[in-house]
Amino acid sequence: MSARFHRLDSTDQTQVWMTPLDRMPQLLYWGEPLPAHCDLESLRRACQPALPHGGLDVAETVSWLPEPGRGFTDAPGLAVRRGERLLYTQFALQSAESCDDAWLFELNDPQAGLALSLRLRLHPASGVFSADCRLINQGSDALSVDTLATLALPVPCHFSERLSLAGRWASEFQTVREAIGSAGWLQESRVGRTSHHAFPGLVLMEAGTHATQGEAWGLQLAWSGNHRVLLQHLRLGGLQVQAGELLLPGEMSVQPGQFYDAPTLHFVRSSAGLRELSLRWHRYVRECVLPRPTGSRLVQFNTWEATYFDHDPLRLRALAERAAGLGVERFVLDDGWFAGRYDDRAGLGDWVPCPQRYPEGLAPLAAHCQVLGMQFGLWVEPEGVSRASDLFRAHPEWVMCVPGLEQPLGRHQYVLNLGLVPAREHLFRQLEDLLRSAPIAFLKWDMNRDMTHAAGPSGQAAVREHVLGLYALIDDLRRAFPNLEIETCASGGARADLGILQRSSRVWVSDCNDPIERQRIQRALLGFLPPEVMGIHVGDARSHTTGRITDMPLRTLNALFGHLGIEANLLNLLEEEAHQLKAAIAVYKAERHWLHEAQVTAIDHPDPAFLATLALSADGQRGLIALVAVDRMRDAVPAPLRVPGVLADANYKVTGHPFWPPAARNGKTQAGLFQTDDGVVLPGRALQNCGFALPLLHPGSGILLTVERQS
């Protein structure tokens, strides 16, 4: 059997693909760097499996897109039809070109009338690979695409665990870590947005993998609509993983000479545990995904939990003045500012200031904020439309629906179909007028509606066209207003993915501001996204979503490593609370210049009651460690906390931060590090291997430690 080989190398890994008999590419090797002179044909022979009894006379291999037409009998990577005729493809390689850490494969199948363009890119600095897949209809009639995975990969046999993120509203990004088991696993979102319950990412790993040990693969799909991730035990042994867009029946029809681009799939490998996997993702998102420039992550105040729909002008001005006095740099006016919006039953779609509440528009309030030294931002939900709105009365045909069928509402609203060019152009004009009417520097772009009857005027499924329309609308706005910052929000964290993050610099992680719940949510999301994109707000003492009461030190500590904001009713703050909040904001401002470029990851601790996060500067000179007790300690005396990532041969001074100290010092109950203000000086190797003893912490309390390299 002859094969051509295609390798990509970075400083710490090698990936090798092969095209046996000039067919579909398939992964041969992904691991530690191979020698430049490695005999890849010998590697292929060494990995070639035996043919089983009772099977076909050809091997069933997991290629880039496994093809039933080549004898693959498990879940295919591609399922297409012409009319009622299912096509069994047999793609052949036409060319393979290498250029700038990338391979471009061109394949075709003349009998099926199809061509494929497959592109594999390596980002050497982070080690993230990106796969793109384009299917081209070269036939004379329309092609129906039922399934097209962006990529399928064979999973190493020694991987026995998977980690995914599930959840619900106000409890997003919940870590699910399970044994792979003997059954398959399928995760889907069919709600038209990234979803609360099915984050489009996955980690596969060997048993026992933790923060600093074990081999793991991670993947993320850059797509903000319906998606599908499949992990399947193959009938003859082994595993495959596939990821791609989930297409509804009849949604994708490719006309002759046209093509379908599957969403980009990014994937990455670590041989040193989950911390390295996270840091690779963070570097890639910072360098290749986020729009630039982002500048400093300004402290912002959001009015929602302080006002809801009550837009009393005197109260808003008082909130702005109080916010500015605390050090806030951006004032964001949330829901309720536009015409007819006195509750959530009306007004969506009419993006003009309420003439009763804002008779002179938003410019006076925005100007007042500027005088106070703050930017002005605004909440919008352009994809939503209320039945009680001028837009719905004028254009009910723009609503996503199945003609002739009633559909349930969500938050009393429909979805405006952004796949329709007239609807999208109307929104652009309204938003353009709005942004020119006042100095608006920031939009919180919300989307509060799962799609149920996701179809256009013809009755054809329309999720994909809506998502592409969303991207186009935001891209148009960013071209018209290049300094505009956009936050992605969808009932909290239901739209957080690498597709929308190409267009937004901030993620509203969850509508839950309870710092205990947020610790778990943020810790999980850190596995895939860098901390500075996470919008984290200091809420009221009593959480609006859980009812839990927490103190100001914990609420501010929870927000320190992310993009800090405030959502508490500032007019009700006690003097001590205001002092603590102002001091915490000052700490954030002093640290953010390095913190938002730092290596920020979770730290493992044997007791699940303790959740620790480490921020370490890129040069290893400075660090901060936040430790929060989210439950009662398991043991009477907690185990030490070890610190990964510090330079082994350097000395570090570790001290408790004066603003977030442990409870009152007591020689009997306090760990030695905290008994004086001087802390301890330890070699990095000792911090890595032994760590330091922890104080006794009550549930709902936290501490911050500084780690400074000594000259």
N, C-alpha and C positions, 0 to 999 in steps of 0.2 A: 504494500500500500504506500503510495507516494503522498507527500504532504508538503505544503509550504508553511513556513513559520513566520510569525510577526510578533516581535517583542517590544515592550516598552519598559524602560529602566529609569528609576530614580535612585537617589543615594542609598536608600534602605530597602528597596524591594524591586522585584522583577515580575512582570506579567507577560506570559507567552500565550498567544493564540495560534491555532493552526487551521489550515483549510485543506482537509484531506480530500484527495482526488478533485481538487478545485471546487469544493462544495461549500456549504454554509460554515462560517468560522465557528470554532468551538474552543473554549478555554482549556489549555493544557496545563498551565502552571501559574500560580500566584503565591508568592512567598518571599523569603529572604533573597537577597541579590544573588543571581547566578553569575558565574564567570563569563567574561565576554566570549571566550572560546568554547563554551559549553556545547556539547554535541546534542543538539535538540532532537535529531532523529532517534538517538539512543533513548532520550527522555521519553519520546513518544512510544517507543516499543516497550519501555519499562512500565508505562501507564496503560498499555493496551489490555483491556479485560478479555477474559475467556468468553466464548459463546456458550450460553446455557443449554442444557437439554430441554427439549420441548419448546424451544423458542424459534425465532427466525434465523436465517442463515447469515444475517448481518447484525452488527452491534447496534443496539438502541442507545444512541448518545444524545446527551443534552447539548445541542448546538445553540448558537445565538438565538435562533427561533426554531425549536424542535418541530420537524415536519413529519406528519403522518405519511406523506408521499414518499418518504425515505424509510418508512418502517417504524416510526416512533408511535407507540401505542398508549402513552400516557397523555397528560394534558398538553395540547399543542401550543406553540407560541403564536400561531397564526391560523385563523379560521375565516375564510372568505368564500363568497358565492357570486355567481352570475345568474341572476334570476333564482330559480330553485336548484341550480346545479352547484353542488359543493366542489370546490377546486382542491385537488390534491397536488401540492406544489413540489417541484424538484428544482430548486434554485442551483445555478451553477455560477461560479466566480468568474467575473469578466476582468476585474482588475483589483489590485491591492496597492495603494500608494501610501508611503510614509512621509510625513512632513510635520516638523515642529511638535514633537511629542504627541503625535496623533497618527492613526491609521484610518484610511477611508477605503471601504470595501464596496465594490459595485457588483451586484449579482442580477441575473435575470432568469426567467423561465418562459421561453417563447411559447410553449404549448398553452400555458395558463394566461399568457399575455400580461405578465407582471415583471416588475423590476424592483430591486431593493437597493437602497443606499444606506449603508451602515457606517457610522463614524464613532471611533473610540479615541478619547482625548485623555491625557494625563496632565494634571497640574502638579509639577514636580515638587513645589515647595510644601504642599500639604499631603501629597500622595493620594489625592482624590481622583478617581477615574469617572469620566462622564460618557454615557452612551446615548447616541441619537439614532433613530430608525425612521426612514422614509419609505413608504410603499407607493409605487407608481403604477398606475393603470395604463398599460400599453395595448389593451384590447380595444375592440370596437364598440363595446357596450358597457353599461354602468357596472361597477363592482361594489358589492355590499360587503363591508368589513364587520364581522361579528366580534372578532377578538384579534388584537395585535398587541402582544407584550413588547415593551421597549427592548427588553433583554431577558434572557433566561440564563441562569448560571448553575452548574453542578456544585453541590454543597459538599465540602469535605466530610468524609465518613466519621471523623473524630469529633465533629460538631454535634452536640447532643442537647443544647439548650437554645432557646430563643427569647428575645426581649422585644416587646412591643409596647406602644402607648395607647391605652384605651381611656374611657372616661365618659363624662356627661357635662351638661351645663353646670358651671360653678365648681366643677371637679374634673377639669380637663387634665390631660397628660399624666394619667395614672400608670405607673410602671407595672407591666405584667411580665413576669419572668417565669417560664415554665419549661419542663422537659419537652423536647420535640415529640417524643412518643412514637407510637406506631401508626397513628392516623394522620391524614393531611391537615393542613391549617389554611384557612382562607379568610382574609380580611378585606372587606369591601365598604366603600362609601357610596351610597346611592341617593344622597340628599342634595346634590348639586353644589356643594361646597366641601372644603377639606374635611369638615365634620368635627364634632366633639369626641366622637367615639372611636375613630379609626385614623389616627395620624399616619400619613403615608411614608412611614419609615420602619425599619426592622433591623435588629441585630441578631446574628447567628454566631454561636461561640462554643468552645469546648467546655466541658463540665468544670466547675470551680473557678471560672474566670471572674476576676474582680477588678478593682480599680487599677492595679499595677501588675497584674499577672494574667496570662492566658491569651490565646489567639482568638480574634473576633473579626467578623466581617459586618459592615453596616451598609445600609442603602437608604436613599431618600429619593422620592419621585417629585420632580419640580412641576407640580400641577395643582390647581386650585379647585378642581371639580371632582366628578366621580372617578374613583380609582379602585384598583384591585391588586392585592399582593397575595401570591399563592406560594405555599411551601408544601411540597408533595413528596411522599415516599413513592419511589418508582417501583413498579411491580416486579422488576428483576433485581432490585436492590439499589441503594443509594437514594439521594435526595436531589430535587431541583427547586430553585426559587425563581419566580417570575414576578415582574411588576410592570404595570402599565395603566393606561386609561381604561375605565370601565365604560363600554359603549352600550347604550340602551338599544333595544331592537329597532333596526331601521335608521339609527342615528347617523351612521357614516356610509354614505354612498359616494363613491369616487367616480367621477365621469371620465370618459376616455381622454388621455393626455394629462389628467390631473393627478394629484398625489395627496396622501395623508401623512402628516408628521405626528408620530407618537411623542408624548412628553419626554423630556430628557430625564434619564435615570442616572443618579450619581451613586457611586459606591466606593468604599474605602476599607482598608484592612489595618489591623493592629496586631503586633506580636507581643505587646506589653500591656495588655489589659484595656479596660474601658476608658481609662483616663486618656490614654493616647488616642483612642478612637475619637473621643470628644474634641480633643485639641486639633486633630486633623480637620474635623468638620468646621470648627470655629475659624481656623485660618482660611479655609476655602471660602466660607460665607463672607468673611471680611474682605478678602481680596478679589473675589470673582462674582459675588452675587449682589451684595448691597449696593444701592445707588450711591454715587459719590457726587459732591462731597456731603458728608453728614455733619461735620463739625462737632462741637461739644454737645453732649446730651443734656439739654437744658432742663432744669427743675421746672416741672409744670404742675399747675393746679387745674383739676377737672371739676366742673360744678355739679356733676350728676348726683352723687349721694348727698351733697349739701343742699341741693335745690329741687331735684327731680324736675317737674314741669312748672314749678313756681318761679317765674322770671320777673320778680319785683325789681325794678331798676335801681332803687336805692339800696336794696339788699345786695344786688350784684356788685355795685360800686363799692360797698363796704367790704365784701369778700375780696375784691381785687386789691383794695388798700391793705387789708390784713395779710393777704398772700404776699404782696410786695414787701411788706415789713418783715416777713419771715425769710426772705431771700428767694422767693419764687421768680422764675425768669420767663414763664409763659403761662398765660391765662386761657384756658380752653372752655368755651361755652358749649355745653352738651345739649341734648335733645330738648325741644320746646321753644326754640327761638323763631320758628317759621310759621307761616300763615295757617291758622286753624288748628295749631298743635297745642291743645290744652290737656290732652291725655294721649294714649297710644292708639286711639280709634280713628284719628283723622289727620290730614295734612301731608302725609308722605307723598312726595311727587311734586309739591309746590315749593320750590326752593327760593322763596323770597321772604325777607323778614316780616314778621307779624306786624301789620300796621297799627294795631292797638298797643302792643308791647314796645315796639321799636318804630315809632312814627317817623323818625329820621334815619331809619336803617341801623346797621350795626356800626357805622363809622364812629359815632360818639363814644360808644363803649370801647371800641378798639383804640381810639385816640387816648382815652383815659388810661388804658393799660400801658400805652406807650409812654405817656407822661410819667407813669409810675416805674418805668424801666423794664416793662415786660412786653414780650410779643403777644399777639392775639391769635388764638386758634379756634376751630369750630368743628362740631360734630355734624356729619351728614350721613344719610343712608340712601344713596342714589338708586340702588337696586330695588328699593321697596316702594310700593304705591298703595295708598289707602283708598278704599271705595269712596270715602268722603274726601275727595280731592278734585281740584279742577282738572288735573291731568287725567284721572280715570274717567271723568265725565266727558272729556274731549276725545280720548283715545283708549277706549276699553280694549281695542284690538292689540294694543301693545303689551297687555298683561300675558304672562306665560300661563297657558291653560289648554285643556283639551276641548275643542269646540263642542258645545251641547252638553257638557258635563259640569255639575257643580263640584267645587273643590273646597276642602277645609281651609280656613284661613290660619295664618300663623302670626301671632301678635296683631291680629285684626288687619292683616295686610296681604297683598299679593306680591309676586315678583315681577318686576318690569323686565321684559325680555331684551337684554342688551345685544342679542344677536341681530336685532332689527336696526338697520342703519338709521331710519328716521327717529327712533326712540333714543338712540345713542347721540345723534346730532342735537336733539332737543335738550338732553341732559347737559351736553358740553356747553351749549349756549347759556343755559341757566347758571351752571357752575362758573363759567367764565365771567358772566355779569356779576355774580356774587363776589368772586375773588377780586374783581376790579373796583367793587363798591367800597371796600374797606381794606386796610392793611392786614390781610389774613395770611399768616405765615405757615399754618399747620392745619391739616384736615384729619380728623379721626373718622375713617371710612368704615362704617358699620354695615352689617348685613345680617338681619335678625330672622331670616325665614328659610327653613328647609324647603326644598322643592318637592312637590308631590305630583302635580300634573305638569311635568316639565316638557311642554311642547309649544310649538309656534303656531301661527295661523293655519298652516296646512295640516296640522296634527302630527307632524314629524317631531321626534324627540329633539330637544334644543339645548341640552345642558352644555355641550361642547361649544356651540356657537355663542352661548351666553358668556362663558368664561373667556373665550377669545375676544368678545366684545368688551368685557370688563377690562382686560389687559389693554385693548386699543384705546378705550376712553381714558384710563389713567395715563397711558403713554402720551396721549394728545395733551392732557392737562399739564403734564410735566414739561413737555416741550414749550407750551405757552407760558408756563410759570416755573422756570428752572430752579428757583430757590424754594419752591413749595415742598414742605415735608409732609409725608402721608403715613398715618398709622393704620395697619390692617387690624380690623376688629370684626367679629361675627358672633354676636351673642357671647362675647368673651373670646375664647381661643379657637373658634371653629373654622378659622381660615388662617393657618400658620404653616406655610410651606415655602419651598425654595422658588416656586413660581411667582407668588405674590411678593416675596421679599426682593425680587429684582426691581420692584416698583415702590416699595415702602421700606422705611428705615426703622420702624418700630412695630412690635406685636403687642396688642392688648391681650395678655396671656389668659386672663380669666376675669369674669365679673365678681369673683370672690376676692375680697381684700383681707380676709382673715389670715393673719400671718402664719398661723400653724398650718392651715390647709395650703397656703401658698408655698410653704417650705417644700412640701412634697411635690407640688405641681412644678415649681421652678427647678427643683433638683432633677426631675425627669427630663424636662425640656433642655436643660444644659447638656444632655447627652447628644443633642442634635444641633442646637443653635447657640451662638455666643451670647453672653449675659447682657451686653449692652443693648440688644434689640428687645429685651423683655421689659415691657412697661409694668412697673411695680409701684403701687400707690399706698400711701399711708392713709388708712381709713379711720373712721370713728372708733372709739374704744369698744363699743358693741358692734360686732360685724353685722352688716345688713343682710348677709346671706346665711350665716350660721348662728347668730345670736351670741357667739362666744365673746367674752370680754378679755381684752389684753391691754397691757400697758404700752405707753409711748416708746420706751426703749426697745421693746421687741418689735413693734411695728416699724420703727425706723431702721433697725438692724436688718430686718427682712428685706428692705428696699435698697440697701446700701450698694450691693454689687450689680444691680440692674440699672435701668433707666428710671431714676427716682421721680415720683410724682406724689401728689396729695389729692385725696378725695374726701377728706373729713370736712365737717362743717366747722370752718375756722372761727366762726363767730361764737361758738360754744366752747372753745378751748379754755381750759383753766390756765392760769398764769404759768404754773410749773410745766404744764404740757407744751405751751407755746415756747417756753424757754428751751425745753428738750428738743422740740422739733427744729427750732432755728439753729441750735447747736449741731444737730445731725445733718442738716442741709449744708452747714459750713464744712463739716467733715467730708461730705460727698463732693462738694466743689473742690476741696483741696486734693482729693485723691483721684478724681475721675480722669485726669489727664493721662495717668498710666493704667488705671483700673480697667478702662474700656479698650485697652490693647493687651491686657494681661492674659495669662493662662488661668482660667477660672473653671474649676471642676469640683465635683463632689468628692469628699473623702470618706472612705469606709471606716466605720467604727463597729466593734462587735455588738454593741447594744443598739438595737433599732430605735430606742428612745432618743438617741443623739443623732442629729443631722448636722454634718459639718461641711463647709464649703471653703475651699482654698483659692485665693487669688494671689498669683505669683507673677511678678514682673517678668517681661521677656528675657531680661538679662540676669535674672535670678538674684537681684540685689535686694528686693523688697517684697514683702508679702503681707497679706491680711488673712486671718482665719476667723470665720463666723461659725459659732457653735450654738445650736438651739436644741433645747429639750422639748420634744413634742409629746412626750408621755412620761409616765413614772419610770425611774431607772429600774432596770432589771435586777441589778446587783446592788448591794449596799455600798460598795466602793467601785466606781466605774473604771474600766480598763483605760490604759493610756491611749492617747491619740497620736498616731504616727503621721508624719508629714512627707508625702512624696514630692519629687520634683526639685527640691533644693539641691544646691551644689554639694556633692558629698565631701569635698575637701575644704570647704569654706566654713567659717564660724558664723553663727547667727545668734543675735540677741532676741529672745522671745519675752514679750511683756504683755500684760493685760492692758487693753486700751482704756484710758481714763473715762471715756464717755459710756462705754458698755462694760463695766466691771462685773465680776460675780457678786453674789450677795455679800453683806458686810463681813469683813475679814474676821475669822475665828480660827485660832490655831488648831482647834480640835477638828473642825470640819472642812477646813480649807486646804487645798493642795498646795504644796510647797512653792510652786511658781508664783502663786498669787498672794503669798504672805507679806511680800514687800512690793514697793513700786519698781524695784530694780530688775525684776524678772530673772532670767537665767541666760547664760551664754553656752551654746552647745555646738559641736561639729554637725555639719549637715548630715553626715553618715549616722550620727546618733539620733537625729530627728527622724530620719528615714526608717531606722531599724527599731528604735526603742520608743521614740516619741516623748510625751510628757504627761504627767498625771493631771486629771481633770477635777474641777471642783464639783461639789454636790449641787446639782441644779434641780429646781422644782419644774414641773411641767409648765410651759409657757414662759420660760426665762431663757436668756441667751447671753453670750459674751462675745467680745471681739478681741482678738490678739494681733499684735504687730510682730512681724518677723523681719529683722534688719540684719543684713550682712555686715560683719565687722571687718575693718581694714586690718 
